Amino acid sequence: MSRLPIAIVAALACWPLAALAEVKSAAPDSFLIEQRYAIPAPAAKVWEELLHPERWWPSDHTWSGDRANLRLSAEAGACFCERWAGGSVEHGRVVMAIPGSLLRMNATLGPLQEMAVTGVITVALAENGGRTELVVTHRVSGDASHQLDKIAPVVDQVNAQQFGGLAAEAAKP
């Protein structure tokens, strides 16, 4: 079997998890990104996975290089944090949690942190017939000199890796 048919079969196997990703708006001082996933699992399972980024967040999108150092708790004021022997970082701060349906964080991930921008990530879950629609919105605002419209497509791709990992983990039997 050639590599192309194997790649097609692999892509089709992931089809239920295929994200509908979109930069909804982008300007020099802001952007709004939306990711949508249809997950063949109940919302309770997706919620449980959401709270364990150490199982699904890409290690190459951590400061320590190891996702095992990540922690997230679903209550207002809780930290989405990473701690390791050489340091620690707050990726986000939970500002709203409705177990099983919504988690919102003030979050400036990665290089956005040092840009002094404001970021809000909302993760919403809606179950229908044992399947869950996961919608992740990422809204960032800041100084127009950062030309946020130019980095929005890259942030969109990174968000797809991060939350695509959540969707894939939650879809496992």
Chimera marker file (.cmm) of the C-alpha trace (Angstrom):
<marker_set name="trace">
<marker id="1" x="0.000" y="0.000" z="0.000" r="1" g="1" b="0" radius="0.5"/>
<marker id="2" x="1.456" y="3.348" z="-0.945" r="1" g="1" b="0" radius="0.5"/>
<marker id="3" x="1.847" y="6.170" z="1.559" r="1" g="1" b="0" radius="0.5"/>
<marker id="4" x="-0.832" y="8.338" z="-0.067" r="1" g="1" b="0" radius="0.5"/>
<marker id="5" x="-3.737" y="5.906" z="0.522" r="1" g="1" b="0" radius="0.5"/>
<marker id="6" x="-2.506" y="5.341" z="4.086" r="1" g="1" b="0" radius="0.5"/>
<marker id="7" x="-2.515" y="9.103" z="4.657" r="1" g="1" b="0" radius="0.5"/>
<marker id="8" x="-6.035" y="9.370" z="3.217" r="1" g="1" b="0" radius="0.5"/>
<marker id="9" x="-7.314" y="6.553" z="5.430" r="1" g="1" b="0" radius="0.5"/>
<marker id="10" x="-5.682" y="8.164" z="8.466" r="1" g="1" b="0" radius="0.5"/>
<marker id="11" x="-7.239" y="11.525" z="7.635" r="1" g="1" b="0" radius="0.5"/>
<marker id="12" x="-10.675" y="9.976" z="7.171" r="1" g="1" b="0" radius="0.5"/>
<marker id="13" x="-10.354" y="8.151" z="10.485" r="1" g="1" b="0" radius="0.5"/>
<marker id="14" x="-9.974" y="11.544" z="12.165" r="1" g="1" b="0" radius="0.5"/>
<marker id="15" x="-12.859" y="13.141" z="10.231" r="1" g="1" b="0" radius="0.5"/>
<marker id="16" x="-15.260" y="13.287" z="13.207" r="1" g="1" b="0" radius="0.5"/>
<marker id="17" x="-12.630" y="15.384" z="14.985" r="1" g="1" b="0" radius="0.5"/>
<marker id="18" x="-11.940" y="17.638" z="12.040" r="1" g="1" b="0" radius="0.5"/>
<marker id="19" x="-11.844" y="21.201" z="13.234" r="1" g="1" b="0" radius="0.5"/>
<marker id="20" x="-13.608" y="24.054" z="11.613" r="1" g="1" b="0" radius="0.5"/>
<marker id="21" x="-11.044" y="26.735" z="12.321" r="1" g="1" b="0" radius="0.5"/>
<marker id="22" x="-11.455" y="30.318" z="11.417" r="1" g="1" b="0" radius="0.5"/>
<marker id="23" x="-9.912" y="33.680" z="12.087" r="1" g="1" b="0" radius="0.5"/>
<marker id="24" x="-13.269" y="35.424" z="12.567" r="1" g="1" b="0" radius="0.5"/>
<marker id="25" x="-11.770" y="38.903" z="12.641" r="1" g="1" b="0" radius="0.5"/>
<marker id="26" x="-8.316" y="40.440" z="12.680" r="1" g="1" b="0" radius="0.5"/>
<marker id="27" x="-7.025" y="43.991" z="12.944" r="1" g="1" b="0" radius="0.5"/>
<marker id="28" x="-3.667" y="45.436" z="13.975" r="1" g="1" b="0" radius="0.5"/>
<marker id="29" x="-4.948" y="45.768" z="17.563" r="1" g="1" b="0" radius="0.5"/>
<marker id="30" x="-7.047" y="42.574" z="17.901" r="1" g="1" b="0" radius="0.5"/>
<marker id="31" x="-8.152" y="39.213" z="16.609" r="1" g="1" b="0" radius="0.5"/>
<marker id="32" x="-10.846" y="36.625" z="17.249" r="1" g="1" b="0" radius="0.5"/>
<marker id="33" x="-10.261" y="32.970" z="16.437" r="1" g="1" b="0" radius="0.5"/>
<marker id="34" x="-12.786" y="30.149" z="16.622" r="1" g="1" b="0" radius="0.5"/>
<marker id="35" x="-12.167" y="26.408" z="16.576" r="1" g="1" b="0" radius="0.5"/>
<marker id="36" x="-15.040" y="23.872" z="16.408" r="1" g="1" b="0" radius="0.5"/>
<marker id="37" x="-14.803" y="20.134" z="16.978" r="1" g="1" b="0" radius="0.5"/>
<marker id="38" x="-17.461" y="17.422" z="16.828" r="1" g="1" b="0" radius="0.5"/>
<marker id="39" x="-16.394" y="14.826" z="19.387" r="1" g="1" b="0" radius="0.5"/>
<marker id="40" x="-18.010" y="11.380" z="19.600" r="1" g="1" b="0" radius="0.5"/>
<marker id="41" x="-18.133" y="11.470" z="23.405" r="1" g="1" b="0" radius="0.5"/>
<marker id="42" x="-20.423" y="12.893" z="26.077" r="1" g="1" b="0" radius="0.5"/>
<marker id="43" x="-19.723" y="16.386" z="27.437" r="1" g="1" b="0" radius="0.5"/>
<marker id="44" x="-18.809" y="14.975" z="30.858" r="1" g="1" b="0" radius="0.5"/>
<marker id="45" x="-15.920" y="13.043" z="29.305" r="1" g="1" b="0" radius="0.5"/>
<marker id="46" x="-14.743" y="16.046" z="27.264" r="1" g="1" b="0" radius="0.5"/>
<marker id="47" x="-14.908" y="18.234" z="30.397" r="1" g="1" b="0" radius="0.5"/>
<marker id="48" x="-12.855" y="15.708" z="32.358" r="1" g="1" b="0" radius="0.5"/>
<marker id="49" x="-10.193" y="15.681" z="29.641" r="1" g="1" b="0" radius="0.5"/>
<marker id="50" x="-10.189" y="19.497" z="29.445" r="1" g="1" b="0" radius="0.5"/>
<marker id="51" x="-9.107" y="19.604" z="33.084" r="1" g="1" b="0" radius="0.5"/>
<marker id="52" x="-6.064" y="17.412" z="32.341" r="1" g="1" b="0" radius="0.5"/>
<marker id="53" x="-3.914" y="19.337" z="29.853" r="1" g="1" b="0" radius="0.5"/>
<marker id="54" x="-1.006" y="17.162" z="30.949" r="1" g="1" b="0" radius="0.5"/>
<marker id="55" x="-2.646" y="14.440" z="28.807" r="1" g="1" b="0" radius="0.5"/>
<marker id="56" x="-3.381" y="16.419" z="25.612" r="1" g="1" b="0" radius="0.5"/>
<marker id="57" x="-1.494" y="19.740" z="25.419" r="1" g="1" b="0" radius="0.5"/>
<marker id="58" x="1.502" y="19.531" z="23.044" r="1" g="1" b="0" radius="0.5"/>
<marker id="59" x="4.764" y="19.392" z="25.012" r="1" g="1" b="0" radius="0.5"/>
<marker id="60" x="6.416" y="21.639" z="22.431" r="1" g="1" b="0" radius="0.5"/>
<marker id="61" x="3.963" y="24.376" z="23.462" r="1" g="1" b="0" radius="0.5"/>
<marker id="62" x="5.153" y="24.447" z="27.062" r="1" g="1" b="0" radius="0.5"/>
<marker id="63" x="7.996" y="26.421" z="28.605" r="1" g="1" b="0" radius="0.5"/>
<marker id="64" x="9.478" y="23.323" z="30.262" r="1" g="1" b="0" radius="0.5"/>
<marker id="65" x="9.164" y="21.065" z="27.229" r="1" g="1" b="0" radius="0.5"/>
<marker id="66" x="6.994" y="18.598" z="29.159" r="1" g="1" b="0" radius="0.5"/>
<marker id="67" x="3.198" y="18.731" z="29.300" r="1" g="1" b="0" radius="0.5"/>
<marker id="68" x="3.303" y="16.616" z="32.461" r="1" g="1" b="0" radius="0.5"/>
<marker id="69" x="4.099" y="19.888" z="34.273" r="1" g="1" b="0" radius="0.5"/>
<marker id="70" x="0.709" y="21.440" z="33.426" r="1" g="1" b="0" radius="0.5"/>
<marker id="71" x="-2.241" y="21.789" z="35.846" r="1" g="1" b="0" radius="0.5"/>
<marker id="72" x="-5.717" y="23.266" z="35.433" r="1" g="1" b="0" radius="0.5"/>
<marker id="73" x="-8.567" y="23.522" z="37.906" r="1" g="1" b="0" radius="0.5"/>
<marker id="74" x="-12.127" y="24.542" z="37.033" r="1" g="1" b="0" radius="0.5"/>
<marker id="75" x="-12.942" y="27.254" z="39.530" r="1" g="1" b="0" radius="0.5"/>
<marker id="76" x="-12.747" y="31.030" z="39.355" r="1" g="1" b="0" radius="0.5"/>
<marker id="77" x="-9.291" y="32.255" z="40.314" r="1" g="1" b="0" radius="0.5"/>
<marker id="78" x="-7.615" y="28.925" z="39.556" r="1" g="1" b="0" radius="0.5"/>
<marker id="79" x="-4.404" y="28.852" z="37.603" r="1" g="1" b="0" radius="0.5"/>
<marker id="80" x="-3.698" y="27.106" z="34.315" r="1" g="1" b="0" radius="0.5"/>
<marker id="81" x="-0.084" y="26.750" z="35.359" r="1" g="1" b="0" radius="0.5"/>
<marker id="82" x="3.120" y="24.959" z="34.542" r="1" g="1" b="0" radius="0.5"/>
<marker id="83" x="5.688" y="24.190" z="37.228" r="1" g="1" b="0" radius="0.5"/>
<marker id="84" x="9.052" y="22.476" z="36.867" r="1" g="1" b="0" radius="0.5"/>
<marker id="85" x="12.358" y="22.377" z="38.723" r="1" g="1" b="0" radius="0.5"/>
<marker id="86" x="13.681" y="25.352" z="36.727" r="1" g="1" b="0" radius="0.5"/>
<marker id="87" x="10.685" y="27.656" z="37.091" r="1" g="1" b="0" radius="0.5"/>
<marker id="88" x="6.982" y="28.218" z="36.674" r="1" g="1" b="0" radius="0.5"/>
<marker id="89" x="4.556" y="30.093" z="34.439" r="1" g="1" b="0" radius="0.5"/>
<marker id="90" x="0.907" y="31.067" z="34.528" r="1" g="1" b="0" radius="0.5"/>
<marker id="91" x="-0.605" y="30.358" z="31.117" r="1" g="1" b="0" radius="0.5"/>
<marker id="92" x="-4.028" y="31.569" z="32.198" r="1" g="1" b="0" radius="0.5"/>
<marker id="93" x="-6.340" y="32.420" z="35.078" r="1" g="1" b="0" radius="0.5"/>
<marker id="94" x="-9.850" y="30.935" z="35.241" r="1" g="1" b="0" radius="0.5"/>
<marker id="95" x="-12.481" y="33.674" z="35.378" r="1" g="1" b="0" radius="0.5"/>
<marker id="96" x="-15.587" y="31.516" z="34.813" r="1" g="1" b="0" radius="0.5"/>
<marker id="97" x="-16.317" y="27.833" z="35.216" r="1" g="1" b="0" radius="0.5"/>
<marker id="98" x="-19.617" y="26.058" z="34.672" r="1" g="1" b="0" radius="0.5"/>
<marker id="99" x="-18.729" y="22.368" z="35.039" r="1" g="1" b="0" radius="0.5"/>
<marker id="100" x="-19.534" y="20.353" z="31.957" r="1" g="1" b="0" radius="0.5"/>
<marker id="101" x="-20.300" y="23.325" z="29.744" r="1" g="1" b="0" radius="0.5"/>
<marker id="102" x="-17.994" y="26.373" z="29.951" r="1" g="1" b="0" radius="0.5"/>
<marker id="103" x="-14.486" y="27.340" z="31.003" r="1" g="1" b="0" radius="0.5"/>
<marker id="104" x="-13.207" y="30.878" z="30.433" r="1" g="1" b="0" radius="0.5"/>
<marker id="105" x="-9.682" y="32.062" z="31.141" r="1" g="1" b="0" radius="0.5"/>
<marker id="106" x="-7.777" y="35.285" z="30.902" r="1" g="1" b="0" radius="0.5"/>
<marker id="107" x="-4.849" y="33.853" z="28.986" r="1" g="1" b="0" radius="0.5"/>
<marker id="108" x="-1.958" y="35.196" z="26.964" r="1" g="1" b="0" radius="0.5"/>
<marker id="109" x="-0.231" y="32.062" z="25.787" r="1" g="1" b="0" radius="0.5"/>
<marker id="110" x="3.388" y="31.739" z="24.746" r="1" g="1" b="0" radius="0.5"/>
<marker id="111" x="4.939" y="34.792" z="23.107" r="1" g="1" b="0" radius="0.5"/>
<marker id="112" x="1.715" y="36.795" z="23.538" r="1" g="1" b="0" radius="0.5"/>
<marker id="113" x="2.580" y="36.988" z="27.244" r="1" g="1" b="0" radius="0.5"/>
<marker id="114" x="5.454" y="39.413" z="26.796" r="1" g="1" b="0" radius="0.5"/>
<marker id="115" x="3.502" y="41.561" z="24.323" r="1" g="1" b="0" radius="0.5"/>
<marker id="116" x="1.348" y="42.926" z="27.178" r="1" g="1" b="0" radius="0.5"/>
<marker id="117" x="-1.856" y="42.105" z="25.311" r="1" g="1" b="0" radius="0.5"/>
<marker id="118" x="-5.101" y="40.875" z="26.831" r="1" g="1" b="0" radius="0.5"/>
<marker id="119" x="-6.342" y="37.433" z="25.863" r="1" g="1" b="0" radius="0.5"/>
<marker id="120" x="-9.503" y="35.528" z="26.677" r="1" g="1" b="0" radius="0.5"/>
<marker id="121" x="-10.005" y="31.870" z="25.824" r="1" g="1" b="0" radius="0.5"/>
<marker id="122" x="-13.492" y="30.417" z="26.144" r="1" g="1" b="0" radius="0.5"/>
<marker id="123" x="-14.074" y="26.678" z="25.902" r="1" g="1" b="0" radius="0.5"/>
<marker id="124" x="-17.764" y="25.808" z="25.468" r="1" g="1" b="0" radius="0.5"/>
<marker id="125" x="-19.244" y="22.315" z="25.367" r="1" g="1" b="0" radius="0.5"/>
<marker id="126" x="-22.696" y="21.378" z="24.091" r="1" g="1" b="0" radius="0.5"/>
<marker id="127" x="-23.846" y="17.755" z="24.116" r="1" g="1" b="0" radius="0.5"/>
<marker id="128" x="-26.390" y="16.372" z="21.705" r="1" g="1" b="0" radius="0.5"/>
<marker id="129" x="-27.145" y="12.668" z="21.482" r="1" g="1" b="0" radius="0.5"/>
<marker id="130" x="-23.983" y="11.561" z="23.256" r="1" g="1" b="0" radius="0.5"/>
<marker id="131" x="-21.756" y="13.696" z="20.994" r="1" g="1" b="0" radius="0.5"/>
<marker id="132" x="-20.195" y="16.972" z="22.049" r="1" g="1" b="0" radius="0.5"/>
<marker id="133" x="-19.577" y="20.112" z="20.095" r="1" g="1" b="0" radius="0.5"/>
<marker id="134" x="-16.470" y="21.797" z="21.458" r="1" g="1" b="0" radius="0.5"/>
<marker id="135" x="-16.145" y="25.477" z="20.547" r="1" g="1" b="0" radius="0.5"/>
<marker id="136" x="-12.994" y="27.332" z="21.516" r="1" g="1" b="0" radius="0.5"/>
<marker id="137" x="-12.804" y="31.084" z="21.009" r="1" g="1" b="0" radius="0.5"/>
<marker id="138" x="-9.599" y="33.031" z="21.497" r="1" g="1" b="0" radius="0.5"/>
<marker id="139" x="-9.924" y="36.804" z="21.644" r="1" g="1" b="0" radius="0.5"/>
<marker id="140" x="-6.807" y="38.994" z="21.886" r="1" g="1" b="0" radius="0.5"/>
<marker id="141" x="-6.588" y="42.797" z="22.120" r="1" g="1" b="0" radius="0.5"/>
<marker id="142" x="-3.634" y="45.119" z="22.474" r="1" g="1" b="0" radius="0.5"/>
<marker id="143" x="-1.513" y="47.841" z="21.003" r="1" g="1" b="0" radius="0.5"/>
<marker id="144" x="-1.831" y="48.197" z="17.205" r="1" g="1" b="0" radius="0.5"/>
<marker id="145" x="1.971" y="48.327" z="16.916" r="1" g="1" b="0" radius="0.5"/>
<marker id="146" x="1.986" y="44.539" z="17.500" r="1" g="1" b="0" radius="0.5"/>
<marker id="147" x="0.140" y="44.010" z="14.203" r="1" g="1" b="0" radius="0.5"/>
<marker id="148" x="-1.957" y="41.245" z="15.714" r="1" g="1" b="0" radius="0.5"/>
<marker id="149" x="-3.728" y="40.677" z="12.384" r="1" g="1" b="0" radius="0.5"/>
<marker id="150" x="-0.455" y="39.323" z="10.982" r="1" g="1" b="0" radius="0.5"/>
<marker id="151" x="0.040" y="36.771" z="13.748" r="1" g="1" b="0" radius="0.5"/>
<marker id="152" x="-3.617" y="35.669" z="13.983" r="1" g="1" b="0" radius="0.5"/>
<marker id="153" x="-3.209" y="32.862" z="11.376" r="1" g="1" b="0" radius="0.5"/>
<marker id="154" x="-0.244" y="31.432" z="13.297" r="1" g="1" b="0" radius="0.5"/>
<marker id="155" x="-2.139" y="31.574" z="16.607" r="1" g="1" b="0" radius="0.5"/>
<marker id="156" x="-5.044" y="29.848" z="14.823" r="1" g="1" b="0" radius="0.5"/>
<marker id="157" x="-2.739" y="26.987" z="13.773" r="1" g="1" b="0" radius="0.5"/>
<marker id="158" x="-1.291" y="26.671" z="17.276" r="1" g="1" b="0" radius="0.5"/>
<marker id="159" x="-4.764" y="26.667" z="18.841" r="1" g="1" b="0" radius="0.5"/>
<marker id="160" x="-5.722" y="23.897" z="16.391" r="1" g="1" b="0" radius="0.5"/>
<marker id="161" x="-2.796" y="21.797" z="17.654" r="1" g="1" b="0" radius="0.5"/>
<marker id="162" x="-3.587" y="22.474" z="21.290" r="1" g="1" b="0" radius="0.5"/>
<marker id="163" x="-7.346" y="21.979" z="21.287" r="1" g="1" b="0" radius="0.5"/>
<marker id="164" x="-7.185" y="19.363" z="18.558" r="1" g="1" b="0" radius="0.5"/>
<marker id="165" x="-5.204" y="17.369" z="21.113" r="1" g="1" b="0" radius="0.5"/>
<marker id="166" x="-8.085" y="17.758" z="23.570" r="1" g="1" b="0" radius="0.5"/>
<marker id="167" x="-10.615" y="16.624" z="20.951" r="1" g="1" b="0" radius="0.5"/>
<marker id="168" x="-8.495" y="13.587" z="20.028" r="1" g="1" b="0" radius="0.5"/>
<marker id="169" x="-7.949" y="12.585" z="23.665" r="1" g="1" b="0" radius="0.5"/>
<marker id="170" x="-11.640" y="12.981" z="24.535" r="1" g="1" b="0" radius="0.5"/>
<marker id="171" x="-12.636" y="10.855" z="21.515" r="1" g="1" b="0" radius="0.5"/>
<marker id="172" x="-10.621" y="7.864" z="22.724" r="1" g="1" b="0" radius="0.5"/>
<marker id="173" x="-12.757" y="4.976" z="23.986" r="1" g="1" b="0" radius="0.5"/>
<link id1="1" id2="2" r="1" g="1" b="0" radius="0.2"/>
<link id1="2" id2="3" r="1" g="1" b="0" radius="0.2"/>
<link id1="3" id2="4" r="1" g="1" b="0" radius="0.2"/>
<link id1="4" id2="5" r="1" g="1" b="0" radius="0.2"/>
<link id1="5" id2="6" r="1" g="1" b="0" radius="0.2"/>
<link id1="6" id2="7" r="1" g="1" b="0" radius="0.2"/>
<link id1="7" id2="8" r="1" g="1" b="0" radius="0.2"/>
<link id1="8" id2="9" r="1" g="1" b="0" radius="0.2"/>
<link id1="9" id2="10" r="1" g="1" b="0" radius="0.2"/>
<link id1="10" id2="11" r="1" g="1" b="0" radius="0.2"/>
<link id1="11" id2="12" r="1" g="1" b="0" radius="0.2"/>
<link id1="12" id2="13" r="1" g="1" b="0" radius="0.2"/>
<link id1="13" id2="14" r="1" g="1" b="0" radius="0.2"/>
<link id1="14" id2="15" r="1" g="1" b="0" radius="0.2"/>
<link id1="15" id2="16" r="1" g="1" b="0" radius="0.2"/>
<link id1="16" id2="17" r="1" g="1" b="0" radius="0.2"/>
<link id1="17" id2="18" r="1" g="1" b="0" radius="0.2"/>
<link id1="18" id2="19" r="1" g="1" b="0" radius="0.2"/>
<link id1="19" id2="20" r="1" g="1" b="0" radius="0.2"/>
<link id1="20" id2="21" r="1" g="1" b="0" radius="0.2"/>
<link id1="21" id2="22" r="1" g="1" b="0" radius="0.2"/>
<link id1="22" id2="23" r="1" g="1" b="0" radius="0.2"/>
<link id1="23" id2="24" r="1" g="1" b="0" radius="0.2"/>
<link id1="24" id2="25" r="1" g="1" b="0" radius="0.2"/>
<link id1="25" id2="26" r="1" g="1" b="0" radius="0.2"/>
<link id1="26" id2="27" r="1" g="1" b="0" radius="0.2"/>
<link id1="27" id2="28" r="1" g="1" b="0" radius="0.2"/>
<link id1="28" id2="29" r="1" g="1" b="0" radius="0.2"/>
<link id1="29" id2="30" r="1" g="1" b="0" radius="0.2"/>
<link id1="30" id2="31" r="1" g="1" b="0" radius="0.2"/>
<link id1="31" id2="32" r="1" g="1" b="0" radius="0.2"/>
<link id1="32" id2="33" r="1" g="1" b="0" radius="0.2"/>
<link id1="33" id2="34" r="1" g="1" b="0" radius="0.2"/>
<link id1="34" id2="35" r="1" g="1" b="0" radius="0.2"/>
<link id1="35" id2="36" r="1" g="1" b="0" radius="0.2"/>
<link id1="36" id2="37" r="1" g="1" b="0" radius="0.2"/>
<link id1="37" id2="38" r="1" g="1" b="0" radius="0.2"/>
<link id1="38" id2="39" r="1" g="1" b="0" radius="0.2"/>
<link id1="39" id2="40" r="1" g="1" b="0" radius="0.2"/>
<link id1="40" id2="41" r="1" g="1" b="0" radius="0.2"/>
<link id1="41" id2="42" r="1" g="1" b="0" radius="0.2"/>
<link id1="42" id2="43" r="1" g="1" b="0" radius="0.2"/>
<link id1="43" id2="44" r="1" g="1" b="0" radius="0.2"/>
<link id1="44" id2="45" r="1" g="1" b="0" radius="0.2"/>
<link id1="45" id2="46" r="1" g="1" b="0" radius="0.2"/>
<link id1="46" id2="47" r="1" g="1" b="0" radius="0.2"/>
<link id1="47" id2="48" r="1" g="1" b="0" radius="0.2"/>
<link id1="48" id2="49" r="1" g="1" b="0" radius="0.2"/>
<link id1="49" id2="50" r="1" g="1" b="0" radius="0.2"/>
<link id1="50" id2="51" r="1" g="1" b="0" radius="0.2"/>
<link id1="51" id2="52" r="1" g="1" b="0" radius="0.2"/>
<link id1="52" id2="53" r="1" g="1" b="0" radius="0.2"/>
<link id1="53" id2="54" r="1" g="1" b="0" radius="0.2"/>
<link id1="54" id2="55" r="1" g="1" b="0" radius="0.2"/>
<link id1="55" id2="56" r="1" g="1" b="0" radius="0.2"/>
<link id1="56" id2="57" r="1" g="1" b="0" radius="0.2"/>
<link id1="57" id2="58" r="1" g="1" b="0" radius="0.2"/>
<link id1="58" id2="59" r="1" g="1" b="0" radius="0.2"/>
<link id1="59" id2="60" r="1" g="1" b="0" radius="0.2"/>
<link id1="60" id2="61" r="1" g="1" b="0" radius="0.2"/>
<link id1="61" id2="62" r="1" g="1" b="0" radius="0.2"/>
<link id1="62" id2="63" r="1" g="1" b="0" radius="0.2"/>
<link id1="63" id2="64" r="1" g="1" b="0" radius="0.2"/>
<link id1="64" id2="65" r="1" g="1" b="0" radius="0.2"/>
<link id1="65" id2="66" r="1" g="1" b="0" radius="0.2"/>
<link id1="66" id2="67" r="1" g="1" b="0" radius="0.2"/>
<link id1="67" id2="68" r="1" g="1" b="0" radius="0.2"/>
<link id1="68" id2="69" r="1" g="1" b="0" radius="0.2"/>
<link id1="69" id2="70" r="1" g="1" b="0" radius="0.2"/>
<link id1="70" id2="71" r="1" g="1" b="0" radius="0.2"/>
<link id1="71" id2="72" r="1" g="1" b="0" radius="0.2"/>
<link id1="72" id2="73" r="1" g="1" b="0" radius="0.2"/>
<link id1="73" id2="74" r="1" g="1" b="0" radius="0.2"/>
<link id1="74" id2="75" r="1" g="1" b="0" radius="0.2"/>
<link id1="75" id2="76" r="1" g="1" b="0" radius="0.2"/>
<link id1="76" id2="77" r="1" g="1" b="0" radius="0.2"/>
<link id1="77" id2="78" r="1" g="1" b="0" radius="0.2"/>
<link id1="78" id2="79" r="1" g="1" b="0" radius="0.2"/>
<link id1="79" id2="80" r="1" g="1" b="0" radius="0.2"/>
<link id1="80" id2="81" r="1" g="1" b="0" radius="0.2"/>
<link id1="81" id2="82" r="1" g="1" b="0" radius="0.2"/>
<link id1="82" id2="83" r="1" g="1" b="0" radius="0.2"/>
<link id1="83" id2="84" r="1" g="1" b="0" radius="0.2"/>
<link id1="84" id2="85" r="1" g="1" b="0" radius="0.2"/>
<link id1="85" id2="86" r="1" g="1" b="0" radius="0.2"/>
<link id1="86" id2="87" r="1" g="1" b="0" radius="0.2"/>
<link id1="87" id2="88" r="1" g="1" b="0" radius="0.2"/>
<link id1="88" id2="89" r="1" g="1" b="0" radius="0.2"/>
<link id1="89" id2="90" r="1" g="1" b="0" radius="0.2"/>
<link id1="90" id2="91" r="1" g="1" b="0" radius="0.2"/>
<link id1="91" id2="92" r="1" g="1" b="0" radius="0.2"/>
<link id1="92" id2="93" r="1" g="1" b="0" radius="0.2"/>
<link id1="93" id2="94" r="1" g="1" b="0" radius="0.2"/>
<link id1="94" id2="95" r="1" g="1" b="0" radius="0.2"/>
<link id1="95" id2="96" r="1" g="1" b="0" radius="0.2"/>
<link id1="96" id2="97" r="1" g="1" b="0" radius="0.2"/>
<link id1="97" id2="98" r="1" g="1" b="0" radius="0.2"/>
<link id1="98" id2="99" r="1" g="1" b="0" radius="0.2"/>
<link id1="99" id2="100" r="1" g="1" b="0" radius="0.2"/>
<link id1="100" id2="101" r="1" g="1" b="0" radius="0.2"/>
<link id1="101" id2="102" r="1" g="1" b="0" radius="0.2"/>
<link id1="102" id2="103" r="1" g="1" b="0" radius="0.2"/>
<link id1="103" id2="104" r="1" g="1" b="0" radius="0.2"/>
<link id1="104" id2="105" r="1" g="1" b="0" radius="0.2"/>
<link id1="105" id2="106" r="1" g="1" b="0" radius="0.2"/>
<link id1="106" id2="107" r="1" g="1" b="0" radius="0.2"/>
<link id1="107" id2="108" r="1" g="1" b="0" radius="0.2"/>
<link id1="108" id2="109" r="1" g="1" b="0" radius="0.2"/>
<link id1="109" id2="110" r="1" g="1" b="0" radius="0.2"/>
<link id1="110" id2="111" r="1" g="1" b="0" radius="0.2"/>
<link id1="111" id2="112" r="1" g="1" b="0" radius="0.2"/>
<link id1="112" id2="113" r="1" g="1" b="0" radius="0.2"/>
<link id1="113" id2="114" r="1" g="1" b="0" radius="0.2"/>
<link id1="114" id2="115" r="1" g="1" b="0" radius="0.2"/>
<link id1="115" id2="116" r="1" g="1" b="0" radius="0.2"/>
<link id1="116" id2="117" r="1" g="1" b="0" radius="0.2"/>
<link id1="117" id2="118" r="1" g="1" b="0" radius="0.2"/>
<link id1="118" id2="119" r="1" g="1" b="0" radius="0.2"/>
<link id1="119" id2="120" r="1" g="1" b="0" radius="0.2"/>
<link id1="120" id2="121" r="1" g="1" b="0" radius="0.2"/>
<link id1="121" id2="122" r="1" g="1" b="0" radius="0.2"/>
<link id1="122" id2="123" r="1" g="1" b="0" radius="0.2"/>
<link id1="123" id2="124" r="1" g="1" b="0" radius="0.2"/>
<link id1="124" id2="125" r="1" g="1" b="0" radius="0.2"/>
<link id1="125" id2="126" r="1" g="1" b="0" radius="0.2"/>
<link id1="126" id2="127" r="1" g="1" b="0" radius="0.2"/>
<link id1="127" id2="128" r="1" g="1" b="0" radius="0.2"/>
<link id1="128" id2="129" r="1" g="1" b="0" radius="0.2"/>
<link id1="129" id2="130" r="1" g="1" b="0" radius="0.2"/>
<link id1="130" id2="131" r="1" g="1" b="0" radius="0.2"/>
<link id1="131" id2="132" r="1" g="1" b="0" radius="0.2"/>
<link id1="132" id2="133" r="1" g="1" b="0" radius="0.2"/>
<link id1="133" id2="134" r="1" g="1" b="0" radius="0.2"/>
<link id1="134" id2="135" r="1" g="1" b="0" radius="0.2"/>
<link id1="135" id2="136" r="1" g="1" b="0" radius="0.2"/>
<link id1="136" id2="137" r="1" g="1" b="0" radius="0.2"/>
<link id1="137" id2="138" r="1" g="1" b="0" radius="0.2"/>
<link id1="138" id2="139" r="1" g="1" b="0" radius="0.2"/>
<link id1="139" id2="140" r="1" g="1" b="0" radius="0.2"/>
<link id1="140" id2="141" r="1" g="1" b="0" radius="0.2"/>
<link id1="141" id2="142" r="1" g="1" b="0" radius="0.2"/>
<link id1="142" id2="143" r="1" g="1" b="0" radius="0.2"/>
<link id1="143" id2="144" r="1" g="1" b="0" radius="0.2"/>
<link id1="144" id2="145" r="1" g="1" b="0" radius="0.2"/>
<link id1="145" id2="146" r="1" g="1" b="0" radius="0.2"/>
<link id1="146" id2="147" r="1" g="1" b="0" radius="0.2"/>
<link id1="147" id2="148" r="1" g="1" b="0" radius="0.2"/>
<link id1="148" id2="149" r="1" g="1" b="0" radius="0.2"/>
<link id1="149" id2="150" r="1" g="1" b="0" radius="0.2"/>
<link id1="150" id2="151" r="1" g="1" b="0" radius="0.2"/>
<link id1="151" id2="152" r="1" g="1" b="0" radius="0.2"/>
<link id1="152" id2="153" r="1" g="1" b="0" radius="0.2"/>
<link id1="153" id2="154" r="1" g="1" b="0" radius="0.2"/>
<link id1="154" id2="155" r="1" g="1" b="0" radius="0.2"/>
<link id1="155" id2="156" r="1" g="1" b="0" radius="0.2"/>
<link id1="156" id2="157" r="1" g="1" b="0" radius="0.2"/>
<link id1="157" id2="158" r="1" g="1" b="0" radius="0.2"/>
<link id1="158" id2="159" r="1" g="1" b="0" radius="0.2"/>
<link id1="159" id2="160" r="1" g="1" b="0" radius="0.2"/>
<link id1="160" id2="161" r="1" g="1" b="0" radius="0.2"/>
<link id1="161" id2="162" r="1" g="1" b="0" radius="0.2"/>
<link id1="162" id2="163" r="1" g="1" b="0" radius="0.2"/>
<link id1="163" id2="164" r="1" g="1" b="0" radius="0.2"/>
<link id1="164" id2="165" r="1" g="1" b="0" radius="0.2"/>
<link id1="165" id2="166" r="1" g="1" b="0" radius="0.2"/>
<link id1="166" id2="167" r="1" g="1" b="0" radius="0.2"/>
<link id1="167" id2="168" r="1" g="1" b="0" radius="0.2"/>
<link id1="168" id2="169" r="1" g="1" b="0" radius="0.2"/>
<link id1="169" id2="170" r="1" g="1" b="0" radius="0.2"/>
<link id1="170" id2="171" r="1" g="1" b="0" radius="0.2"/>
<link id1="171" id2="172" r="1" g="1" b="0" radius="0.2"/>
<link id1="172" id2="173" r="1" g="1" b="0" radius="0.2"/>
</marker_set>
